Amino acid sequence: MGHIVENLDRVRQKIREAALRGGRAPEEVQLLAVTKTVPVETIQQVVDAGQFRLGENRVQELLSKYPHVQGPVRWHIIGTLQTNKVKYIYDKVELIHSLDRLSLAEAIHKHAGLLQRPIDCLVEVNVSGEESKHGVPKQELVPFLRSLSSLDGVHIRGLMTMAPFVDNSEEIRWVFRELRQLSLEVRELNLARVEMQHLSMGMTNDYEVAVEEGATIVRVGSGLFGERR
């Protein structure tokens, strides 16, 4: 257990230092431990060390772990979400990071009716323009947000992006900076049920730069648990 707790402490310290470099309070940044392929026993170690926000890429994997991880855990779904899978997770997650199309928003809205409250979501934006990345093209973000206006079961809490994988994270600083600028532009529009509370950006290889540029949620997996097998 020791090395995972050490990793957790190290990541938290790096987040703190990056926030301070960016002129921000470290408390503004949430660490999301990405548990893809990580066994329950290992996940439990970080939970026992006080890391309660956990992120899963796949619905099936989240469902297999959900009953077994003990503690005040708040699960997030961060991977591409199929509309027919919403019914399995709508009542189990604190935040959906990957809203990227109207059909998915409509499915979330439908299930929010069962909860009798809106479901919190982030809109995934393809800032880099890479064809391999999911997300709403940045030039279509505002029209997409406007298309959600009749869906009172969907509460937009901010934006998410995935930057290209590079060796030098300075090369993708512009991606994080651009997402933050988009969030500022959206905030000025005062759209109903649209808040720019969160910027989910930055992973193990680039989260420090992301925090410097305004991330409020960073998604760290291998930096905590080691490389995936």
N, C-alpha and C positions, 0 to 999 in steps of 0.2 A: 504493500500500500504506500510505502514511503515515497517512492519516486513520483507517483501520481499527485500526491499532496504537494510535493516540492514543485512539480510542474504547475499546479494550480496557483501556488504562491508566486511563482515566477511570472506567470501570465498576468495575474492581477497587478503585480508591481509594474510590469511594462505598460499596462493600460493606464495605471496611475501616472506614470512618468510622461506618457504620450499626451494624456489629457492636460497635464500641467504645461507641457511645451506648447499646446494649442490654446492656452489661456482659458482652460475650462476646469470646472470642478470634476474630479474623478468620479464622484457619485452620479454624474450624468450618464455614465457609460455602463451598460449591462453586459456581462459576459454570458454568452450562450454556449454551453458545452455540447458540441455536436457528437452524438453517440452512434453514428452510423457504423455498423458491424461490431460495436463494442458490447461485450457480454454484460448481462445484468450485474454480476458480481463486481465487475470493474466500475460500472456506472455508480453502484451503491457507494463505492469509496469516495467519489467526489461529492455525492449527496451528503454523506456523513461528515464531510469536511466543510459543508455549508454552501455548496454550489447547487442551487435548486432549480435554475432554469436550464432545461435540456431541449435540444433540437434534434429532430429526426427528419431524414430525407424521404423516407418511404412509409406509407400508411401501414403496410403489413408489418414492418419492423416495429413501428410505434405500438401497434396493438399487441404485439408479442411481449413487449417490455412493460407496458402500462400497468398491468396488475401487480407486477413483481418488484418494482423499484419503490422502496418505502421512504416516506418523508413528505414534507410539504412541497412536492415537486410541481413545477409548472412547465408543461410540455409545449413546444412550438413545432409546427410543421414547416420545414424550410425548402423542401424539394417540390418539383412540379406535381401539382395536385390534379388528378382526374376528377371530372364532375361526378362520376358515379362512386367515388370514394369519400365524398364529403359526409355522407350519412354515417360513416364509421368513426369520424373524428370530431365532428362539429361540437360535441359536448365534452371533449377531452383536452382541448388545446386552449392555451391562453391567447395565442396569436398565430394567424396564418400569414406566412411571409411571401407567398408566391401567387397572389392574385394577378392574373395577366390577360384575362379575356372575359367577355360579358357572360358567356354561358356558365362559367365557373361562379361568377358573382351571383347569377340567378339561382344556382344550386345552393350557395351559401345563404342567400336571402330566404329561400324556402325553408331551410332547416333552422334558421334563426327564429322562425315562427314557432317551432316546437319548444325552443328555449324561452320564448317570450322576452327576448332581449336581442339587441344587435350583436353580431359576431365581429370581433376586431381583426382587421386584415391590414397588410401592407401591399402596395402595388409594386410588383417587380418590374423594373425598368431596364431595358437593354441599352445601357449608356454607351458601351463600347462599339455597338453595331456588329459584333461578331455573329455570324450565322449560327454558330454552335450554341449560342446563349439563348435562353428563354427570356421572356419579358416584353413589355410594351415598348415599341420604339419611342425614343424620347420626344420626337415631334408629335406623337399621337397621345401623349400622356394626358394633357388637359381635355381633349375630346373624350378620351376614355373615362376620365373622372366625371365629366358631365353626363355621360351615358348611364352612370350609376345613380343619378339623382332620384329616381323613383324607387330605388331598392333600400327601404329603410331598415332592412335587416343586416345591411353591410355598413360597418363603421370603419372608414379608412383612418388608420393611425399614423401613416407615414409611407416611406418608400424603401425598397430594397434593391440592391444590385449585386451582380457578381462581376468582378474585374477579371481581365485576362490573367492567366498564370504566367508570371515572368520571374526571372532570377533576381532582378533589382526592382523592389517595390516602388522606388522613386519614379519609374517609368509609367506607372499607372496612377500616380497621385491625381492626375487630371480627371480620372473617372470618378473618384470620390468627391472631388471639388465640384464637378459638374452635377452630381446627384444632389449635393447640398444646395447648389444654385437653383436647381429645379424645384426643390422643396420650398425655397424662399418665394419663388414665383407663384407656386400653387397657393401658398399661405395668403398671399395678397388677394386672391380671388374670393376668399371667404365662402367656399362652396359648402353646402349643407352636408353634414356628416363626414366631412373631410378635415382631418387635423394633420399637421405635420409635426407630430410629437417625436417620431422615431425615424432614424436613418439606419437601416440594417445593412452594413457594408464592412468588409474586411474579414479575412479568414487567417489561418495560421501563418501564412507567408507574408501577409501585408496588413495585419490589423493595426499595427502601430501607426502607419501612415494614415489609415482610415480614421483612427481616433483623432489624429492631429487635424484632419479635415472635417470633423464633425460627426463621426459615427456615434450613435447612442446604443447600438447593439452590435457586438462583434461575435462572429460564429467561429469558434475554435475547436477543432477536433484533434488532429494529430499533435498539436502543440501541448495537449493535455494527456492524451492516451497513447501517443506513439504512432508510428506509421501503421496504416491499415494493412491487414494481411490479405 
